[in-house]
Amino acid sequence: MATVSDLNISEVKLSEEYVGKWGMFINQDVCTGCQACVAACSMENNIPFVGDEDSGYGRTMNWIRIERFWEGEYPEVKMTQNQPMMCQQCGHAPCEPVCPAFATVHSQTQQLNLQVYNRCVGTRYCANGCPYQVRSFNWRDYKRPEPLPNQFNPDVTVRRRGVMEKCTFCIQRIHQAEDKARSEGREVADGEFTTACAQVCPADAITFGRVDNPESLVSQLTKEYQGVRHLEELGTLPNISYFKGA
Amino acid sequence: MIKRLFDWLKQPLGLVAVGIVFLAVFSAAVYGIALTQKAPDQPIQFPHNKHVGFGIQCLYCHPGASKGPNAGLPSQAKCWACHNQIARTQTSELLAPLKNAVESGTPIQWVPVAQVPDFVQFNHRAHIAAGKNCEDCHGDMTKVTVAENPQVFNMGFCLDCHVKTAGEDKVLLNKLADCGTCHY
């Protein structure tokens, strides 16, 4: 299996050197798989409901999903822990270099993978490049029956047909918190705001914050639980660490 | 058939017909473009020049600009606070919609003029805090009656100023020219 050092690409920073900005810690040990984060994410980010027919074609739209896998051979199968999976906001993202329209670019200031909807032409290369399979594509202009349009989040673009979308780490909340902090002449405090999924999680399985600040809750939890990153061997430098538990 | 048509078009009468058709299409296009350049019709022909001329600050009627993303449009209550002390308001025909709105309690349906597309997230507060003045983007309101845009609010207009503001500061340029600053 290839490791980061085998890739031998000068641009790839080693995972020890890479420090992101925003990150998450997910404690799978306490996750009950209640899907509250999935619902909250859909509400926060104006994610459409695709309906049963398109779901059958595998066109479901989620920015976060709860994964469960089987372990072992039948009949001795065991279900693994619930695994919330969303965009890992990779430091070296496989989705970025494949975009011919530069619609998915890396934000140098926020250290996030951006998706620019007005630039996206819908080639879906990024979704094919993503090893975490977290991108979803607007196959249609999905209808929202009344009164659903009344609960649109005005801070988030309502995407149209033919564009790719994915978890943004609730960048609208990041901007809101930074704007508020700047208007009061201070820095954003740890825990001042959080993403929709982390806010709604009844078990506090998801923690969001600054990973470049060793004092933040997310850094401390990652250190305490020895959080692991998914598919780290691909050199994607993900910003979410997981604790699988017992 | 087509050859006969071309032959007919080549004679003087045909050339005149071609000219008339061309002029009709051209003037329709010009009219169409002119329509998009015109400020939208407002329920009241609000004279910005008079109000600014009286010395009323922009932020008095659009206070949201210094506090948050939206500058906001004033409610009829704010208009009435001054206008109920002005005798002509009761008789003026132009101000009849305002009087009706206050008496019936129905809000005035102002038409927003300065708009950006849905995929652009604009925040007034950051721009005011950075020392921008209203007229830098919205033009000199002492010269217009009904609000109109002095320029198209497109990405070139925004980025031009962002890049100029950043200057040599690479960190600031990264921040101001970042896609995620406006598009999310």
Interface residues (C-beta under 8 A of the other chain):
Chain A: V105 S107 Q108 T109 Q110 L112 L114 V116 Y117 N118 R119 D155 V156 T157 V158 T168 I171 Q172 H175 D179 R182 S183
Chain B: P117 D118 F119 Q121 N123 R125 A126 A129 V171 N174 K175 D178 C179 G180 T181 H183 Y184
